[in-house]
């Protein structure tokens, strides 16, 4: 064999390609999940609710697309943590399951709710977010 290095390289490349899993994360079936989760949280907590910082909720999305074991990882008040959990639980059945190697699997996910501070300019924040999304979208095309 003249070039044993090429054979070894081809062998490792073939093994790494064969060993890779086809993984596809879950997606939301109906529209924009961010808007639906925000609306559900606002409905539960009321528009007068003021948050401080970020609420992070961990949950398992089952292989049938159901929400299970929702738990607040980080939160400012118990009321906000409970409302964030309830908002996420309202989306049960609205997710496509996680796919690995062509099969549905249960997967752990986290969703974060971040509150704007009371002294920030909401309109400026929204305009900046829109520009950021537009810039990232055009960069992907």
C-alpha positions as a Python dict, from the first residue, in 0.01 Angstrom:
ca = {
    (1, 'X'): (0, 0, 0),
    (2, 'X'): (164, 323, -116),
    (3, 'X'): (-24, 580, 88),
    (4, 'X'): (-135, 432, 419),
    (5, 'X'): (-210, 782, 552),
    (6, 'X'): (-476, 840, 288),
    (7, 'X'): (-638, 507, 376),
    (8, 'X'): (-641, 592, 748),
    (9, 'X'): (-778, 941, 677),
    (10, 'X'): (-1053, 798, 456),
    (11, 'X'): (-1135, 539, 724),
    (12, 'X'): (-1170, 804, 997),
    (13, 'X'): (-1376, 1029, 771),
    (14, 'X'): (-1608, 741, 685),
    (15, 'X'): (-1650, 642, 1050),
    (16, 'X'): (-1724, 998, 1161),
    (17, 'X'): (-1981, 1040, 884),
    (18, 'X'): (-2145, 708, 969),
    (19, 'X'): (-2151, 789, 1342),
    (20, 'X'): (-2326, 1126, 1311),
    (21, 'X'): (-2688, 1144, 1420),
    (22, 'X'): (-2956, 1320, 1222),
    (23, 'X'): (-3100, 1560, 1483),
    (24, 'X'): (-3386, 1802, 1423),
    (25, 'X'): (-3507, 2017, 1710),
    (26, 'X'): (-3874, 2071, 1785),
    (27, 'X'): (-4070, 2344, 1607),
    (28, 'X'): (-4391, 2525, 1689),
    (29, 'X'): (-4685, 2423, 1470),
    (30, 'X'): (-4901, 2738, 1484),
    (31, 'X'): (-4734, 3068, 1402),
    (32, 'X'): (-4468, 3241, 1606),
    (33, 'X'): (-4406, 3067, 1939),
    (34, 'X'): (-4255, 3381, 2093),
    (35, 'X'): (-4570, 3585, 2036),
    (36, 'X'): (-4803, 3309, 2153),
    (37, 'X'): (-4599, 3246, 2470),
    (38, 'X'): (-4581, 3620, 2545),
    (39, 'X'): (-4956, 3661, 2494),
    (40, 'X'): (-5031, 3362, 2717),
    (41, 'X'): (-4804, 3500, 2992),
    (42, 'X'): (-4961, 3848, 2967),
    (43, 'X'): (-5311, 3700, 2981),
    (44, 'X'): (-5224, 3505, 3295),
    (45, 'X'): (-5032, 3778, 3477),
    (46, 'X'): (-5218, 4088, 3357),
    (47, 'X'): (-5080, 4390, 3177),
    (48, 'X'): (-4999, 4569, 3505),
    (49, 'X'): (-4749, 4300, 3602),
    (50, 'X'): (-4393, 4424, 3624),
    (51, 'X'): (-4109, 4184, 3590),
    (52, 'X'): (-3749, 4227, 3679),
    (53, 'X'): (-3489, 4046, 3475),
    (54, 'X'): (-3533, 3704, 3321),
    (55, 'X'): (-3747, 3399, 3396),
    (56, 'X'): (-3613, 3069, 3262),
    (57, 'X'): (-3838, 2763, 3253),
    (58, 'X'): (-3704, 2417, 3179),
    (59, 'X'): (-3935, 2146, 3044),
    (60, 'X'): (-3938, 1819, 2858),
    (61, 'X'): (-4108, 1801, 2521),
    (62, 'X'): (-4221, 1439, 2488),
    (63, 'X'): (-4199, 1236, 2172),
    (64, 'X'): (-4572, 1293, 2122),
    (65, 'X'): (-4529, 1675, 2143),
    (66, 'X'): (-4660, 1725, 2497),
    (67, 'X'): (-4509, 1950, 2765),
    (68, 'X'): (-4394, 1761, 3076),
    (69, 'X'): (-4206, 1846, 3398),
    (70, 'X'): (-4201, 2225, 3355),
    (71, 'X'): (-3978, 2378, 3624),
    (72, 'X'): (-3857, 2736, 3683),
    (73, 'X'): (-3478, 2748, 3668),
    (74, 'X'): (-3455, 3123, 3730),
    (75, 'X'): (-3727, 3372, 3830),
    (76, 'X'): (-3788, 3701, 4010),
    (77, 'X'): (-4120, 3627, 4186),
    (78, 'X'): (-4319, 3309, 4243),
    (79, 'X'): (-4617, 3460, 4060),
    (80, 'X'): (-4409, 3520, 3748),
    (81, 'X'): (-4258, 3170, 3767),
    (82, 'X'): (-4602, 3007, 3794),
    (83, 'X'): (-4744, 3218, 3510),
    (84, 'X'): (-4445, 3133, 3288),
    (85, 'X'): (-4496, 2762, 3356),
    (86, 'X'): (-4870, 2787, 3286),
    (87, 'X'): (-4806, 2979, 2961),
    (88, 'X'): (-4569, 2707, 2843),
    (89, 'X'): (-4811, 2432, 2947),
    (90, 'X'): (-5083, 2600, 2736),
    (91, 'X'): (-4875, 2518, 2427),
    (92, 'X'): (-4881, 2143, 2490),
    (93, 'X'): (-4965, 1958, 2171),
    (94, 'X'): (-4865, 2257, 1957),
    (95, 'X'): (-4506, 2142, 1901),
    (96, 'X'): (-4358, 1897, 1656),
    (97, 'X'): (-4142, 1650, 1847),
    (98, 'X'): (-3765, 1637, 1835),
    (99, 'X'): (-3638, 1396, 1569),
    (100, 'X'): (-3322, 1191, 1606),
    (101, 'X'): (-3226, 932, 1345),
    (102, 'X'): (-3576, 952, 1197),
    (103, 'X'): (-3750, 876, 1528),
    (104, 'X'): (-3938, 1107, 1765),
    (105, 'X'): (-3766, 1146, 2101),
    (106, 'X'): (-3830, 1331, 2426),
    (107, 'X'): (-3597, 1630, 2465),
    (108, 'X'): (-3534, 1887, 2738),
    (109, 'X'): (-3576, 2254, 2640),
    (110, 'X'): (-3557, 2592, 2812),
    (111, 'X'): (-3758, 2905, 2740),
    (112, 'X'): (-3662, 3246, 2876),
    (113, 'X'): (-3891, 3542, 2941),
    (114, 'X'): (-3698, 3869, 2963),
    (115, 'X'): (-3860, 4183, 3098),
    (116, 'X'): (-3773, 4533, 2983),
    (117, 'X'): (-3682, 4772, 3261),
    (118, 'X'): (-3941, 5039, 3339),
    (119, 'X'): (-3709, 5324, 3245),
    (120, 'X'): (-3618, 5191, 2898),
    (121, 'X'): (-3771, 5330, 2584),
    (122, 'X'): (-3995, 5048, 2463),
    (123, 'X'): (-4040, 5192, 2114),
    (124, 'X'): (-3665, 5226, 2067),
    (125, 'X'): (-3613, 4868, 2186),
    (126, 'X'): (-3875, 4737, 1941),
    (127, 'X'): (-3725, 4933, 1651),
    (128, 'X'): (-3378, 4803, 1734),
    (129, 'X'): (-3511, 4445, 1758),
    (130, 'X'): (-3684, 4480, 1420),
    (131, 'X'): (-3364, 4607, 1260),
    (132, 'X'): (-3165, 4324, 1418),
    (133, 'X'): (-3409, 4060, 1291),
    (134, 'X'): (-3416, 4216, 943),
    (135, 'X'): (-3036, 4229, 930),
    (136, 'X'): (-3000, 3865, 1038),
    (137, 'X'): (-3270, 3754, 796),
    (138, 'X'): (-3107, 3925, 499),
    (139, 'X'): (-2767, 3782, 597),
    (140, 'X'): (-2909, 3428, 578),
    (141, 'X'): (-3044, 3468, 225),
}
